Amino acid sequence: MDVPDLAIALGVSKHLLYRAIKAGEIRASRIGQRVTVPPHVARELLCLPATQVAA
């Protein structure tokens, strides 16, 4: 999930998220110039249940 989208969903500023990522408090990846938060980390931050994968 992109940082700006996650910031909106969490109701915080994107600058706050970027600082937390830089401090190592939130795991993220860089894809080119874009910083993304893995889906499972975003779900945790949003207090959503983990998705179940059908067998």
Residue frames as a rotation matrix with the C-alpha (Angstrom) as fourth column:
MET 1
0.592 0.806 0.000 0.00
0.806 -0.592 0.000 0.00
0.000 0.000 -1.000 0.00
ASP 2
-0.106 -0.603 0.791 1.33
0.511 -0.715 -0.477 3.45
0.853 0.353 0.384 -0.85
VAL 3
-0.724 -0.286 -0.628 2.20
0.690 -0.278 -0.668 5.68
0.017 -0.917 0.398 2.08
PRO 4
-0.902 0.415 0.118 -0.18
-0.410 -0.910 0.064 8.53
0.134 0.010 0.991 1.12
ASP 5
-0.107 0.902 -0.418 -3.12
-0.355 0.358 0.864 6.10
0.929 0.241 0.282 0.82
LEU 6
-0.125 -0.004 -0.992 -2.28
0.737 0.669 -0.095 4.44
0.664 -0.744 -0.081 4.14
ALA 7
-0.954 -0.250 -0.165 -1.98
0.297 -0.723 -0.623 7.85
0.036 -0.644 0.764 5.82
ILE 8
-0.550 0.826 0.127 -5.50
-0.661 -0.523 0.539 8.74
0.511 0.213 0.833 4.68
ALA 9
0.122 0.615 -0.779 -6.86
0.032 0.782 0.622 5.40
0.992 -0.101 0.075 5.91
LEU 10
-0.264 -0.323 -0.909 -5.17
0.876 0.315 -0.366 5.88
0.404 -0.893 0.199 9.29
GLY 11
0.784 0.595 0.180 -6.14
0.496 -0.773 0.395 9.54
0.374 -0.220 -0.901 9.58
VAL 12
0.437 -0.726 -0.531 -2.54
0.402 -0.370 0.837 10.73
-0.804 -0.580 0.130 10.02
SER 13
0.647 -0.269 -0.714 -0.18
-0.648 -0.687 -0.329 12.79
-0.402 0.675 -0.619 7.89
LYS 14
0.920 -0.362 -0.149 2.01
0.163 0.700 -0.695 11.09
0.356 0.615 0.704 5.32
HIS 15
0.162 -0.898 0.409 4.98
-0.524 -0.429 -0.736 12.86
0.836 -0.094 -0.540 6.89
LEU 16
0.236 0.008 0.972 4.29
-0.943 0.244 0.227 11.07
-0.235 -0.970 0.065 10.18
LEU 17
0.932 0.147 0.330 4.30
-0.080 0.975 -0.209 7.71
-0.353 0.169 0.920 8.37
TYR 18
0.667 -0.745 -0.011 7.51
0.027 0.039 -0.999 8.52
0.744 0.666 0.046 6.50
ARG 19
0.020 -0.660 0.751 9.18
-0.878 -0.370 -0.302 9.41
0.477 -0.654 -0.587 9.82
ALA 20
0.478 0.228 0.848 7.97
-0.697 0.686 0.208 6.15
-0.534 -0.691 0.487 11.40
ILE 21
0.986 -0.164 0.032 9.31
0.143 0.733 -0.665 4.21
0.086 0.661 0.746 8.39
LYS 22
0.364 -0.902 0.230 12.67
-0.288 -0.344 -0.894 6.00
0.886 0.259 -0.385 8.58
ALA 23
-0.022 -0.328 0.944 12.85
-0.992 -0.107 -0.060 5.26
0.121 -0.938 -0.323 12.33
GLY 24
-0.793 -0.301 -0.530 12.21
-0.338 0.941 -0.028 1.57
0.507 0.157 -0.848 11.63
GLU 25
-0.675 0.606 0.422 8.86
-0.457 0.106 -0.883 1.53
-0.580 -0.789 0.205 13.43
ILE 26
0.561 0.823 0.086 6.97
-0.355 0.333 -0.873 0.50
-0.748 0.460 0.479 10.28
ARG 27
-0.360 -0.681 0.638 8.35
0.312 0.556 0.770 -1.91
-0.879 0.476 0.012 7.71
ALA 28
0.710 0.539 -0.453 8.29
-0.237 -0.423 -0.874 -0.64
-0.663 0.728 -0.173 4.13
SER 29
-0.005 -0.668 0.744 9.93
0.778 0.465 0.422 -1.18
-0.628 0.581 0.518 0.75
ARG 30
-0.031 -0.066 -0.997 11.09
-0.452 -0.889 0.073 1.18
-0.892 0.453 -0.002 -1.93
ILE 31
0.132 0.112 0.985 10.02
0.803 0.570 -0.173 0.46
-0.581 0.814 -0.015 -5.50
GLY 32
0.018 -0.240 0.971 11.76
0.756 -0.632 -0.170 3.03
0.654 0.737 0.170 -7.65
GLN 33
-0.769 -0.250 0.589 10.91
-0.093 -0.867 -0.489 6.33
0.633 -0.431 0.643 -5.97
ARG 34
0.204 0.955 0.214 7.72
-0.546 -0.070 0.835 4.96
0.812 -0.287 0.508 -4.39
VAL 35
-0.875 -0.369 0.315 7.63
-0.456 0.402 -0.794 3.77
0.166 -0.838 -0.520 -0.79
THR 36
0.069 0.923 -0.379 5.14
-0.522 0.357 0.774 1.00
0.850 0.144 0.507 -0.09
VAL 37
-0.407 -0.052 0.912 4.02
-0.875 0.308 -0.373 -0.78
-0.261 -0.950 -0.171 3.05
PRO 38
-0.943 0.046 -0.330 3.45
-0.089 0.919 0.383 -4.55
0.321 0.390 -0.863 2.69
PRO 39
-0.155 0.988 -0.005 -0.22
-0.330 -0.048 0.943 -5.56
0.931 0.148 0.334 2.79
HIS 40
0.212 0.262 -0.941 0.08
0.677 0.655 0.335 -7.57
0.705 -0.708 -0.039 6.01
VAL 41
-0.724 -0.501 -0.474 1.70
0.689 -0.523 -0.502 -4.61
0.004 -0.690 0.724 7.78
ALA 42
-0.816 0.488 0.310 -0.99
-0.338 -0.837 0.429 -2.22
0.470 0.245 0.848 6.51
ARG 43
0.107 0.889 -0.445 -3.71
0.050 0.442 0.895 -4.62
0.993 -0.118 0.003 7.73
GLU 44
-0.154 -0.250 -0.956 -2.06
0.931 0.286 -0.225 -4.72
0.330 -0.925 0.189 11.17
LEU 45
-0.958 -0.272 -0.089 -1.91
0.286 -0.913 -0.291 -0.92
-0.002 -0.304 0.953 11.36
LEU 46
-0.580 0.809 0.100 -5.56
-0.574 -0.492 0.655 -0.69
0.578 0.322 0.749 10.32
CYS 47
-0.665 0.258 0.701 -6.54
-0.553 0.461 -0.694 -3.41
-0.502 -0.849 -0.164 12.84
LEU 48
0.319 0.728 -0.607 -8.01
-0.943 0.309 -0.125 -5.57
0.096 0.612 0.785 10.09
PRO 49
0.543 -0.103 0.833 -8.01
-0.268 0.919 0.288 -9.37
-0.796 -0.380 0.472 10.26
ALA 50
-0.608 -0.785 -0.118 -5.50
-0.463 0.230 0.856 -11.27
-0.645 0.575 -0.503 8.16
THR 51
0.205 0.679 -0.705 -6.95
-0.979 0.139 -0.150 -12.55
-0.004 0.721 0.693 4.92
GLN 52
0.105 -0.089 0.990 -7.46
-0.277 0.954 0.115 -16.26
-0.955 -0.286 0.075 4.59
VAL 53
-0.452 -0.319 -0.833 -6.11
-0.888 0.068 0.455 -18.06
-0.089 0.945 -0.313 1.55
ALA 54
0.654 0.735 0.176 -8.30
-0.688 0.675 -0.266 -20.82
-0.314 0.053 0.948 0.16
ALA 55
-0.291 -0.773 0.563 -6.57
-0.423 0.632 0.649 -24.17
-0.858 -0.049 -0.511 -0.24
